[in-house]
Amino acid sequence: MGGVGEHWFWWGLTVAALVWYSTITVYVAVKAISDIKGMLSQLRSRGDDAAG
C-alpha cells in the first residue's frame, strides 16, 4: 500500500484545500459575529428611540 511518499501531490492538495476551507470558514464566522453585533446595537438603539 502506498504512503505519503508515493502520493505527495494528492496529500499536498488535500492539506491545501483543508487549510483554505478552514481559513474561509473562520473568516466568514468572524465577519458574521461582527455583523450580528452591529444589527443588535441598531435594534437596541431603535428600541430606545421608540420607548422614549
C-alpha positions in Angstrom: 0.0 0.0 0.0 1.3 3.5 -0.9 2.2 6.1 1.7 2.6 9.8 1.6 5.8 9.5 -0.5 4.0 8.0 -3.4 1.1 10.3 -3.4 2.7 13.6 -2.2 0.8 15.7 -4.7 -2.6 14.5 -3.6 -1.7 14.8 0.1 -0.4 18.3 -0.5 -3.6 19.2 -2.4 -5.8 17.8 0.3 -3.9 19.7 3.0 -4.1 22.9 1.0 -7.8 22.5 0.4 -8.4 21.9 4.2 -6.4 24.9 5.1 -8.2 27.1 2.6 -11.6 25.9 3.7 -10.8 26.3 7.4 -9.5 29.9 6.7 -12.6 30.9 4.8 -14.9 29.4 7.4 -13.2 31.2 10.3 -13.2 34.5 8.3 -16.9 34.3 7.5 -17.7 33.4 11.1 -15.8 36.4 12.4 -17.5 38.7 9.9 -20.9 37.3 10.8 -20.3 37.9 14.5 -19.3 41.5 13.7 -22.4 42.0 11.6 -24.7 40.4 14.2 -23.3 42.7 16.9 -23.9 45.7 14.7 -27.5 44.7 13.9 -28.2 44.1 17.6 -26.9 47.5 18.5 -29.1 49.1 15.8 -32.1 47.3 17.1 -31.3 48.3 20.7 -31.0 52.0 19.7 -34.2 51.8 17.7 -35.9 50.3 20.7 -34.6 53.1 22.9 -35.9 55.7 20.4 -39.4 54.1 20.4 -39.6 53.9 24.2 -38.6 57.5 24.7 
